[in-house]
Amino acid sequence: MTFHGTAQALGAFGVCAAIAVCTLCITKSPAQSTKEGRLQAGSGASPIYGVTIPPGYRDWHLISVKQLIGGAGLKQLRAQLGNDIAIKAFREGKLPFPDGSIIAALHWKEVSSHADNKVLAEGFPGAGLQSSFAGDAVNVQFMVKDSKKYAASGGWGFADFTNGKPGDLALHAKCFPCHEPGKDRDYVFTHYAPTP
Amino acid sequence: MTFHGTAQALGAFGVCAAIAVCTLCITKSPAQSTKEGRLQAGSGASPIYGVTIPPGYRDWHLISVKQLIGGAGLKQLRAQLGNDIAIKAFREGKLPFPDGSIIAALHWKEVSSHADNKVLAEGFPGAGLQSSFAGDAVNVQFMVKDSKKYAASGGWGFADFTNGKPGDLALHAKCFPCHEPGKDRDYVFTHYAPTP
């Protein structure tokens, strides 16, 4: 899964980084999206990998939760979801992930509510509690396991979508190199969060 | 859904607060657990409400994600999951929630990894990126909608479990009063996170 900040969030950078993680993909300028749009595998598919948005991914199982902060006011809350094949592998600690595994990383702007914090302050005087939650959607990323189709990238196909549209080629060219430090965990940095 | 810090996390306080939020439940001392254990509805059920841990809740649908920070080093990442009835109501904006709705709030200690942040620093020089993720489980809380059974508490039964064991009566006595500010949203503070 990956870090991602929109150009808006990170100034001149669009950031896609595997997380806990990490794949780090940087687009140098939003203009590249137009320039390289013709290189995309299809109107709704990621360049290089041809990954489209898997139907129903919002209903998948929870793997874990993350926060990403950075300069220029970047502050995101994130959730990683897995399809049935991926979640089974996470729970059994099975590596490498079987073909058909898909991991989704959902990223939101992190926001807070004065009303929420007021309730906390009244309920817990002096505890200094502050809550924040998922606000506007930023982007969603996918890792799709197909050991034959994606043999050149550790068996994984990568994709990054903002408002339903895939990012450009420069963004996706960075995905696998940045996941390489996670080779001993089959290029997946996210750990399964224990069940409370 | 609710805020919760263990006594360990919040010094003398056990905190259960509905979130985004909030229900605020405070136990004054861990000793109360023993004193009031006999008042619990059953070995595995929450006092007052008699709510037990719903089987399979870890596989429910993602509602949203939150962070809670506070004094004494409290730092949690949190996820809210809903069963089929609850998630349908969230997506349709249906209020009040129909009977049978159950909302789960999973809370973890928020931790970070030097290795992860090193990858980020190398991938995004100067961006100041820092990632954190769900570490050890803290507790899980439930809100169960049954408008007849729980008529005295807005139609909701509450429960808070740590290591599979329900919190004490004092903790649960605070749940509904703290959710009351959310009456116009059927006592639920959590908002459905948009699908990226």
Chai-1 contact restraints between the chains, C-beta under 6 A:
chainA,res_idxA,chainB,res_idxB,connection_type,confidence,min_distance_angstrom,max_distance_angstrom,comment,restraint_id
A,A17,B,G123,contact,1.0,0.0,6.0,A-B,restraint_1
A,I19,B,S131,contact,1.0,0.0,6.0,A-B,restraint_2
A,A20,B,D116,contact,1.0,0.0,6.0,A-B,restraint_3
A,A20,B,F133,contact,1.0,0.0,6.0,A-B,restraint_4
A,V21,B,D116,contact,1.0,0.0,6.0,A-B,restraint_5
A,C22,B,V119,contact,1.0,0.0,6.0,A-B,restraint_6
A,L24,B,G123,contact,1.0,0.0,6.0,A-B,restraint_7
A,L24,B,F124,contact,1.0,0.0,6.0,A-B,restraint_8
A,R58,B,T195,contact,1.0,0.0,6.0,A-B,restraint_9
A,D59,B,H61,contact,1.0,0.0,6.0,A-B,restraint_10
A,H61,B,D59,contact,1.0,0.0,6.0,A-B,restraint_11
A,L62,B,L62,contact,1.0,0.0,6.0,A-B,restraint_12
A,L62,B,A79,contact,1.0,0.0,6.0,A-B,restraint_13
A,S64,B,F133,contact,1.0,0.0,6.0,A-B,restraint_14
A,S64,B,A134,contact,1.0,0.0,6.0,A-B,restraint_15
A,V65,B,V65,contact,1.0,0.0,6.0,A-B,restraint_16
A,V65,B,L77,contact,1.0,0.0,6.0,A-B,restraint_17
A,V65,B,A79,contact,1.0,0.0,6.0,A-B,restraint_18
A,V65,B,A134,contact,1.0,0.0,6.0,A-B,restraint_19
A,K66,B,F133,contact,1.0,0.0,6.0,A-B,restraint_20
A,Q67,B,Q67,contact,1.0,0.0,6.0,A-B,restraint_21
A,Q67,B,S132,contact,1.0,0.0,6.0,A-B,restraint_22
A,L68,B,S131,contact,1.0,0.0,6.0,A-B,restraint_23
A,I69,B,Q130,contact,1.0,0.0,6.0,A-B,restraint_24
A,G70,B,A127,contact,1.0,0.0,6.0,A-B,restraint_25
A,G70,B,G128,contact,1.0,0.0,6.0,A-B,restraint_26
A,G70,B,L129,contact,1.0,0.0,6.0,A-B,restraint_27
A,G71,B,A127,contact,1.0,0.0,6.0,A-B,restraint_28
A,G71,B,G128,contact,1.0,0.0,6.0,A-B,restraint_29
A,L77,B,V65,contact,1.0,0.0,6.0,A-B,restraint_30
A,A79,B,L62,contact,1.0,0.0,6.0,A-B,restraint_31
A,A79,B,V65,contact,1.0,0.0,6.0,A-B,restraint_32
A,L106,B,P196,contact,1.0,0.0,6.0,A-B,restraint_33
A,W108,B,A193,contact,1.0,0.0,6.0,A-B,restraint_34
A,D116,B,A20,contact,1.0,0.0,6.0,A-B,restraint_35
A,D116,B,V21,contact,1.0,0.0,6.0,A-B,restraint_36
A,V119,B,C22,contact,1.0,0.0,6.0,A-B,restraint_37
A,V119,B,P181,contact,1.0,0.0,6.0,A-B,restraint_38
A,G123,B,A17,contact,1.0,0.0,6.0,A-B,restraint_39
A,G123,B,L24,contact,1.0,0.0,6.0,A-B,restraint_40
A,G123,B,C178,contact,1.0,0.0,6.0,A-B,restraint_41
A,F124,B,L24,contact,1.0,0.0,6.0,A-B,restraint_42
A,A127,B,G70,contact,1.0,0.0,6.0,A-B,restraint_43
A,A127,B,G71,contact,1.0,0.0,6.0,A-B,restraint_44
A,G128,B,G70,contact,1.0,0.0,6.0,A-B,restraint_45
A,G128,B,G71,contact,1.0,0.0,6.0,A-B,restraint_46
A,L129,B,G70,contact,1.0,0.0,6.0,A-B,restraint_47
A,Q130,B,I69,contact,1.0,0.0,6.0,A-B,restraint_48
A,S131,B,I19,contact,1.0,0.0,6.0,A-B,restraint_49
A,S131,B,V21,contact,1.0,0.0,6.0,A-B,restraint_50
A,S131,B,L68,contact,1.0,0.0,6.0,A-B,restraint_51
A,S132,B,Q67,contact,1.0,0.0,6.0,A-B,restraint_52
A,F133,B,A20,contact,1.0,0.0,6.0,A-B,restraint_53
A,F133,B,S64,contact,1.0,0.0,6.0,A-B,restraint_54
A,F133,B,K66,contact,1.0,0.0,6.0,A-B,restraint_55
A,A134,B,S64,contact,1.0,0.0,6.0,A-B,restraint_56
A,A134,B,V65,contact,1.0,0.0,6.0,A-B,restraint_57
A,A134,B,A193,contact,1.0,0.0,6.0,A-B,restraint_58
A,A137,B,P194,contact,1.0,0.0,6.0,A-B,restraint_59
A,A137,B,P196,contact,1.0,0.0,6.0,A-B,restraint_60
A,N139,B,P196,contact,1.0,0.0,6.0,A-B,restraint_61
A,V140,B,P196,contact,1.0,0.0,6.0,A-B,restraint_62
A,C178,B,G123,contact,1.0,0.0,6.0,A-B,restraint_63
A,P181,B,V119,contact,1.0,0.0,6.0,A-B,restraint_64
A,A193,B,W108,contact,1.0,0.0,6.0,A-B,restraint_65
A,A193,B,A134,contact,1.0,0.0,6.0,A-B,restraint_66
A,P194,B,A137,contact,1.0,0.0,6.0,A-B,restraint_67
A,T195,B,R58,contact,1.0,0.0,6.0,A-B,restraint_68
A,P196,B,L106,contact,1.0,0.0,6.0,A-B,restraint_69
A,P196,B,A137,contact,1.0,0.0,6.0,A-B,restraint_70
A,P196,B,N139,contact,1.0,0.0,6.0,A-B,restraint_71
A,P196,B,V140,contact,1.0,0.0,6.0,A-B,restraint_72
